[in-house]
Amino acid sequence: MLNQLKKESEESCYDIYRRCSLAVLNVGNEIDDTKQLLDEFSDFDIRVIQQERGIKLEVENA
């Protein structure tokens, strides 16, 4: 499952994961238009990095 959340995966859940993460980070924001939010944060990226004792989330341009 973890590999499906990675951007590099051919058939991944990355896009859905990215959109959900952006939505969670924008809770309380007055903007409720998904398209507008995605346009405004088009350079937003989130990566899952597997580590020895779990995972690390690397967030850019949030």
MMTF fields as JSON, N, C-alpha, C and O atoms, coordinates in Angstrom:
{
  "mmtfVersion": "1.0.0",
  "mmtfProducer": "UNKNOWN",
  "numBonds": 247,
  "numAtoms": 248,
  "numGroups": 62,
  "numChains": 1,
  "numModels": 1,
  "chainsPerModel": [1],
  "groupsPerChain": [62],
  "chainIdList": ["A"],
  "bondAtomList": [4, 2, 8, 6, 12, 10, 16, 14, 20, 18, 24, 22, 28, 26, 32, 30, 36, 34, 40, 38, 44, 42, 48, 46, 52, 50, 56, 54, 60, 58, 64, 62, 68, 66, 72, 70, 76, 74, 80, 78, 84, 82, 88, 86, 92, 90, 96, 94, 100, 98, 104, 102, 108, 106, 112, 110, 116, 114, 120, 118, 124, 122, 128, 126, 132, 130, 136, 134, 140, 138, 144, 142, 148, 146, 152, 150, 156, 154, 160, 158, 164, 162, 168, 166, 172, 170, 176, 174, 180, 178, 184, 182, 188, 186, 192, 190, 196, 194, 200, 198, 204, 202, 208, 206, 212, 210, 216, 214, 220, 218, 224, 222, 228, 226, 232, 230, 236, 234, 240, 238, 244, 242],
  "bondOrderList": [1, 1, 1, 1, 1, 1, 1, 1, 1, 1, 1, 1, 1, 1, 1, 1, 1, 1, 1, 1, 1, 1, 1, 1, 1, 1, 1, 1, 1, 1, 1, 1, 1, 1, 1, 1, 1, 1, 1, 1, 1, 1, 1, 1, 1, 1, 1, 1, 1, 1, 1, 1, 1, 1, 1, 1, 1, 1, 1, 1, 1],
  "groupList": [{"groupName": "MET", "atomNameList": ["N", "CA", "C", "O"], "elementList": ["N", "C", "C", "O"], "formalChargeList": [0, 0, 0, 0], "bondAtomList": [1, 0, 2, 1, 3, 2], "bondOrderList": [1, 1, 2], "singleLetterCode": "M", "chemCompType": "L-PEPTIDE LINKING"}, {"groupName": "LEU", "atomNameList": ["N", "CA", "C", "O"], "elementList": ["N", "C", "C", "O"], "formalChargeList": [0, 0, 0, 0], "bondAtomList": [1, 0, 2, 1, 3, 2], "bondOrderList": [1, 1, 2], "singleLetterCode": "L", "chemCompType": "L-PEPTIDE LINKING"}, {"groupName": "ASN", "atomNameList": ["N", "CA", "C", "O"], "elementList": ["N", "C", "C", "O"], "formalChargeList": [0, 0, 0, 0], "bondAtomList": [1, 0, 2, 1, 3, 2], "bondOrderList": [1, 1, 2], "singleLetterCode": "N", "chemCompType": "L-PEPTIDE LINKING"}, {"groupName": "GLN", "atomNameList": ["N", "CA", "C", "O"], "elementList": ["N", "C", "C", "O"], "formalChargeList": [0, 0, 0, 0], "bondAtomList": [1, 0, 2, 1, 3, 2], "bondOrderList": [1, 1, 2], "singleLetterCode": "Q", "chemCompType": "L-PEPTIDE LINKING"}, {"groupName": "LYS", "atomNameList": ["N", "CA", "C", "O"], "elementList": ["N", "C", "C", "O"], "formalChargeList": [0, 0, 0, 0], "bondAtomList": [1, 0, 2, 1, 3, 2], "bondOrderList": [1, 1, 2], "singleLetterCode": "K", "chemCompType": "L-PEPTIDE LINKING"}, {"groupName": "GLU", "atomNameList": ["N", "CA", "C", "O"], "elementList": ["N", "C", "C", "O"], "formalChargeList": [0, 0, 0, 0], "bondAtomList": [1, 0, 2, 1, 3, 2], "bondOrderList": [1, 1, 2], "singleLetterCode": "E", "chemCompType": "L-PEPTIDE LINKING"}, {"groupName": "SER", "atomNameList": ["N", "CA", "C", "O"], "elementList": ["N", "C", "C", "O"], "formalChargeList": [0, 0, 0, 0], "bondAtomList": [1, 0, 2, 1, 3, 2], "bondOrderList": [1, 1, 2], "singleLetterCode": "S", "chemCompType": "L-PEPTIDE LINKING"}, {"groupName": "CYS", "atomNameList": ["N", "CA", "C", "O"], "elementList": ["N", "C", "C", "O"], "formalChargeList": [0, 0, 0, 0], "bondAtomList": [1, 0, 2, 1, 3, 2], "bondOrderList": [1, 1, 2], "singleLetterCode": "C", "chemCompType": "L-PEPTIDE LINKING"}, {"groupName": "TYR", "atomNameList": ["N", "CA", "C", "O"], "elementList": ["N", "C", "C", "O"], "formalChargeList": [0, 0, 0, 0], "bondAtomList": [1, 0, 2, 1, 3, 2], "bondOrderList": [1, 1, 2], "singleLetterCode": "Y", "chemCompType": "L-PEPTIDE LINKING"}, {"groupName": "ASP", "atomNameList": ["N", "CA", "C", "O"], "elementList": ["N", "C", "C", "O"], "formalChargeList": [0, 0, 0, 0], "bondAtomList": [1, 0, 2, 1, 3, 2], "bondOrderList": [1, 1, 2], "singleLetterCode": "D", "chemCompType": "L-PEPTIDE LINKING"}, {"groupName": "ILE", "atomNameList": ["N", "CA", "C", "O"], "elementList": ["N", "C", "C", "O"], "formalChargeList": [0, 0, 0, 0], "bondAtomList": [1, 0, 2, 1, 3, 2], "bondOrderList": [1, 1, 2], "singleLetterCode": "I", "chemCompType": "L-PEPTIDE LINKING"}, {"groupName": "ARG", "atomNameList": ["N", "CA", "C", "O"], "elementList": ["N", "C", "C", "O"], "formalChargeList": [0, 0, 0, 0], "bondAtomList": [1, 0, 2, 1, 3, 2], "bondOrderList": [1, 1, 2], "singleLetterCode": "R", "chemCompType": "L-PEPTIDE LINKING"}, {"groupName": "ALA", "atomNameList": ["N", "CA", "C", "O"], "elementList": ["N", "C", "C", "O"], "formalChargeList": [0, 0, 0, 0], "bondAtomList": [1, 0, 2, 1, 3, 2], "bondOrderList": [1, 1, 2], "singleLetterCode": "A", "chemCompType": "L-PEPTIDE LINKING"}, {"groupName": "VAL", "atomNameList": ["N", "CA", "C", "O"], "elementList": ["N", "C", "C", "O"], "formalChargeList": [0, 0, 0, 0], "bondAtomList": [1, 0, 2, 1, 3, 2], "bondOrderList": [1, 1, 2], "singleLetterCode": "V", "chemCompType": "L-PEPTIDE LINKING"}, {"groupName": "GLY", "atomNameList": ["N", "CA", "C", "O"], "elementList": ["N", "C", "C", "O"], "formalChargeList": [0, 0, 0, 0], "bondAtomList": [1, 0, 2, 1, 3, 2], "bondOrderList": [1, 1, 2], "singleLetterCode": "G", "chemCompType": "PEPTIDE LINKING"}, {"groupName": "THR", "atomNameList": ["N", "CA", "C", "O"], "elementList": ["N", "C", "C", "O"], "formalChargeList": [0, 0, 0, 0], "bondAtomList": [1, 0, 2, 1, 3, 2], "bondOrderList": [1, 1, 2], "singleLetterCode": "T", "chemCompType": "L-PEPTIDE LINKING"}, {"groupName": "PHE", "atomNameList": ["N", "CA", "C", "O"], "elementList": ["N", "C", "C", "O"], "formalChargeList": [0, 0, 0, 0], "bondAtomList": [1, 0, 2, 1, 3, 2], "bondOrderList": [1, 1, 2], "singleLetterCode": "F", "chemCompType": "L-PEPTIDE LINKING"}],
  "groupTypeList": [0, 1, 2, 3, 1, 4, 4, 5, 6, 5, 5, 6, 7, 8, 9, 10, 8, 11, 11, 7, 6, 1, 12, 13, 1, 2, 13, 14, 2, 5, 10, 9, 9, 15, 4, 3, 1, 1, 9, 5, 16, 6, 9, 16, 9, 10, 11, 13, 10, 3, 3, 5, 11, 14, 10, 4, 1, 5, 13, 5, 2, 12],
  "groupIdList": [1, 2, 3, 4, 5, 6, 7, 8, 9, 10, 11, 12, 13, 14, 15, 16, 17, 18, 19, 20, 21, 22, 23, 24, 25, 26, 27, 28, 29, 30, 31, 32, 33, 34, 35, 36, 37, 38, 39, 40, 41, 42, 43, 44, 45, 46, 47, 48, 49, 50, 51, 52, 53, 54, 55, 56, 57, 58, 59, 60, 61, 62],
  "secStructList": [7, 4, 4, 4, 4, 1, 6, 6, 7, 1, 1, 7, 1, 2, 2, 2, 2, 2, 2, 2, 2, 2, 2, 2, 2, 6, 6, 6, 7, 1, 7, 7, 7, 2, 2, 2, 2, 2, 2, 2, 6, 6, 6, 7, 3, 3, 3, 3, 3, 3, 3, 6, 6, 3, 3, 3, 3, 3, 3, 3, 7, 7],
  "xCoordList": [0.822, 0.0, 0.863, 0.538, 1.937, 2.802, 3.338, 3.418, 3.704, 4.229, 3.202, 3.577, 1.919, 0.871, 0.727, 0.181, 1.208, 1.124, 2.307, 2.345, 3.257, 4.435, 4.169, 3.512, 4.686, 4.482, 5.023, 4.479, 6.079, 6.76, 5.991, 6.262, 5.056, 4.301, 3.47, 2.818, 3.496, 2.74, 1.243, 0.594, 0.71, -0.724, -0.9, -0.98, -0.959, -0.933, -2.174, -3.01, -2.267, -3.322, -2.788, -3.417, -1.623, -0.935, -1.812, -1.859, -2.499, -3.289, -4.393, -4.608, -5.083, -6.138, -5.528, -6.069, -4.406, -3.708, -3.278, -3.426, -2.744, -2.295, -3.476, -3.374, -4.588, -5.774, -6.333, -6.698, -6.399, -6.91, -5.996, -6.47, -4.697, -3.737, -3.882, -3.86, -4.03, -4.21, -5.512, -5.554, -6.558, -7.841, -7.705, -8.217, -7.028, -6.833, -6.024, -6.335, -4.994, -4.167, -4.923, -4.501, -6.028, -6.791, -8.09, -8.964, -8.225, -9.413, -9.484, -8.494, -10.657, -10.836, -10.643, -10.989, -10.1, -9.917, -11.278, -12.157, -11.457, -12.743, -12.989, -14.14, -11.936, -12.078, -12.617, -12.047, -13.729, -14.322, -14.438, -15.141, -13.737, -13.762, -12.499, -11.39, -12.678, -11.537, -10.655, -9.432, -11.257, -10.471, -9.645, -8.465, -10.255, -9.544, -8.386, -7.294, -8.625, -7.59, -6.429, -5.264, -6.752, -5.706, -4.946, -3.741, -5.639, -4.962, -4.033, -2.906, -4.527, -3.738, -2.494, -1.444, -2.616, -1.502, -1.051, -0.819, -0.931, -0.56, 0.827, 1.125, 1.674, 3.021, 3.109, 4.2, 1.959, 1.931, 2.348, 1.914, 3.177, 3.613, 3.772, 4.158, 3.475, 3.657, 4.206, 3.693, 5.251, 5.886, 5.944, 6.14, 5.77, 5.874, 7.25, 7.589, 8.032, 9.381, 9.43, 9.226, 9.706, 9.771, 11.098, 12.164, 11.003, 12.183, 12.194, 11.23, 13.278, 13.437, 12.308, 11.842, 11.869, 10.861, 9.556, 8.913, 9.155, 7.89, 8.016, 8.791, 7.249, 7.289, 7.511, 7.303, 7.936, 8.111, 7.364, 7.449, 6.642, 5.955, 6.767, 7.101, 7.076, 7.807, 6.826, 6.312, 6.568, 5.569, 6.277, 7.15, 5.886, 6.451, 5.337, 4.3, 5.562, 4.666, 3.231, 2.276, 3.1, 1.759, 1.253, 0.144],
  "yCoordList": [-1.198, 0.0, 1.258, 2.229, 1.253, 2.421, 2.801, 3.987, 1.822, 2.104, 2.79, 3.553, 2.538, 3.164, 4.653, 5.403, 5.08, 6.49, 7.291, 8.512, 6.623, 7.314, 7.821, 7.158, 8.999, 9.657, 8.822, 8.863, 8.074, 7.323, 6.073, 5.514, 5.645, 4.426, 4.603, 5.632, 3.6, 3.683, 3.796, 4.723, 2.879, 2.85, 3.156, 2.248, 4.437, 4.793, 5.54, 5.946, 5.707, 6.503, 7.904, 8.678, 8.224, 9.462, 10.702, 11.57, 10.793, 11.99, 12.191, 13.306, 11.126, 11.21, 11.57, 12.403, 10.945, 11.221, 12.686, 13.331, 13.212, 14.601, 15.548, 16.507, 15.282, 16.134, 16.105, 17.146, 14.933, 14.803, 15.512, 16.17, 15.379, 16.042, 17.554, 18.247, 18.064, 19.501, 19.97, 21.047, 19.18, 19.526, 19.59, 20.516, 18.626, 18.601, 19.814, 20.425, 20.163, 21.312, 22.637, 23.646, 22.645, 23.871, 23.931, 24.742, 23.089, 23.135, 24.518, 25.024, 25.106, 26.432, 27.554, 28.701, 27.244, 28.224, 28.564, 27.705, 29.797, 30.209, 29.608, 29.503, 29.211, 28.626, 27.208, 26.37, 26.958, 25.626, 25.045, 24.06, 25.673, 25.257, 24.445, 24.979, 23.152, 22.256, 22.723, 22.75, 23.089, 23.518, 24.754, 24.825, 25.717, 26.942, 26.627, 27.174, 25.759, 25.372, 24.672, 24.961, 23.749, 23.041, 23.982, 23.821, 24.965, 25.955, 26.834, 27.124, 27.252, 28.132, 27.424, 28.045, 26.136, 25.361, 24.292, 23.144, 24.674, 23.707, 23.111, 22.018, 23.834, 23.322, 22.574, 22.205, 22.353, 21.588, 20.144, 19.535, 19.616, 18.229, 17.621, 18.301, 16.355, 15.618, 14.249, 13.57, 13.854, 12.568, 11.728, 12.238, 10.434, 9.472, 8.834, 8.23, 8.973, 8.418, 7.338, 7.598, 6.124, 5.003, 5.059, 5.219, 4.923, 4.906, 3.609, 2.844, 3.378, 2.139, 1.924, 0.8, 2.999, 2.863, 3.559, 4.131, 3.525, 4.14, 4.922, 4.566, 5.987, 6.821, 8.274, 8.674, 9.052, 10.487, 11.15, 10.688, 12.212, 12.961, 14.208, 14.988, 14.382, 15.56, 16.43, 16.012, 17.628, 18.519, 19.731, 20.328, 20.088, 21.263, 22.179, 21.723, 23.469, 24.503, 24.383, 24.466, 24.188, 24.072, 25.434, 25.547],
  "zCoordList": [0.0, 0.0, 0.0, -0.684, 0.744, 0.824, -0.55, -0.872, -1.358, -2.692, -3.58, -4.471, -3.362, -4.163, -3.853, -4.662, -2.703, -2.326, -2.847, -2.698, -3.447, -3.964, -5.369, -6.171, -5.653, -6.935, -8.092, -9.195, -7.849, -8.892, -9.324, -10.387, -8.524, -8.808, -10.077, -10.259, -10.952, -12.207, -11.942, -12.426, -11.195, -10.91, -9.43, -8.602, -9.107, -7.691, -7.241, -8.048, -5.959, -5.334, -5.044, -4.322, -5.612, -5.275, -5.475, -4.604, -6.603, -6.886, -5.852, -5.378, -5.508, -4.489, -3.139, -2.412, -2.807, -1.549, -1.483, -0.445, -2.588, -2.657, -2.447, -1.683, -3.118, -2.992, -1.566, -1.02, -0.976, 0.401, 1.389, 2.316, 1.196, 2.084, 1.994, 3.011, 0.774, 0.59, 1.238, 1.834, 1.127, 1.755, 3.273, 3.902, 3.857, 5.313, 5.758, 6.78, 5.002, 5.357, 5.223, 5.789, 4.486, 4.272, 5.059, 4.752, 6.062, 6.922, 7.575, 8.103, 7.526, 8.106, 7.1, 7.382, 5.941, 4.884, 4.288, 4.22, 3.86, 3.295, 1.921, 1.495, 1.218, -0.122, 0.008, 0.706, -0.68, -0.652, -2.07, -2.295, -3.015, -4.413, -4.699, -4.686, -4.956, -5.159, -6.302, -6.168, -7.42, -8.583, -8.253, -8.598, -7.593, -7.22, -6.275, -6.421, -5.323, -4.369, -5.073, -4.797, -5.986, -6.732, -7.657, -7.85, -8.232, -9.078, -8.246, -8.647, -7.084, -6.212, -5.672, -5.505, -5.402, -4.856, -5.851, -5.473, -7.116, -8.161, -7.933, -8.414, -7.198, -6.93, -5.593, -5.158, -4.943, -3.69, -3.961, -4.939, -3.103, -3.245, -1.855, -0.905, -1.756, -0.509, -0.863, -1.753, -0.16, -0.437, 0.828, 1.932, 0.637, 1.729, 1.623, 0.606, 2.674, 2.689, 3.756, 4.941, 3.31, 4.252, 5.001, 4.407, 6.31, 7.165, 7.96, 7.939, 8.647, 9.405, 10.408, 10.591, 11.055, 12.12, 11.769, 12.649, 10.525, 10.137, 8.848, 7.961, 8.755, 7.562, 7.947, 9.092, 6.961, 7.126, 5.976, 4.838, 6.254, 5.214, 4.9, 5.793, 3.643, 3.195, 2.415, 1.377, 2.909, 2.324, 1.724, 2.354, 0.488, -0.176, -0.65, -1.132, -0.505, -1.03, -0.525, -1.297, 0.776, 1.37, 1.791, 2.312]
}
